[in-house]
């Protein structure tokens, strides 16, 4: 994961912890000082492909962090 992807992932985790819902692409772009929501969409889709996030199409605030703690415990 490169630095920008990590920054986006960390922002999503922090925003979700603080607000109880995942950020929209507009909030994500604004919070990270970027202008392009399309760029945020591309990064989120990449993180989703990596299995770190889940999204629901055509829903606002649908970005969710995947809880991998169960996978980590069962692999011990």
N, C-alpha and C positions, 0 to 999 in steps of 0.2 A: 504494500500500500504506500503510495507516495505521500508527500507532506500535505498537499491540498486535499486529498481524499481523507486523510487522518483529521485534518482541521474540520472538514464538513461532518465527519462522523462524530467527532467530539462535540461539535456545536449541537447536533441533533440530540445526543445523549443529555447534554446539559439543559437544553430547552425543554425536553420532555420531562426531565426530573423537576424542573421549576414550574412548568405550566400544566403538566398532566396530560398533554397531547403533543404530538409531533408538530414541527413547524410546517407551514406551507412553503412552496418554492419561493414566493415573494419574500416572506420573513427570513428564510434561509439566506437568500441573496443579499438582502438588506443587512442582516446581522453580521455577515462576513465582509461587507463593503464591496460587493460585486454588483454589477448592473444587470447581468444576464440571468434570467430565470431558466433559460434553455440550458445554460452551462450547469446550473444546479441540477436540473433534471437528468442530464447526462451522467453526472457524478453519482447521483442517487441510484440511478439504474445500474451503474457499475457496482456500487456497494451492495445492491440487491442481488446482483448476479453472483457476487462473492459470498452471499449468504449472511451478510451482516445486518441487512435491513429488509423490511417488508413494506409494500405499498398496496393501496387499493386504487385501481383506476377510477378516474373521474370523481374522486372524493377529496375535499379539502382536509388538511391536517391528518392525512392518512399515513404518514411516514412513521414507522415503528421500528425500534431496535429489536433485533432477534435476541432472545435470551438463550445464550449458549451454556449457561451454568450446568444444566442437566447433562449436556453432552460431555462436559469436562469431568463431572463427577463419575459418570458411567464408564469413562475411559480409564479410570484409575485402577 
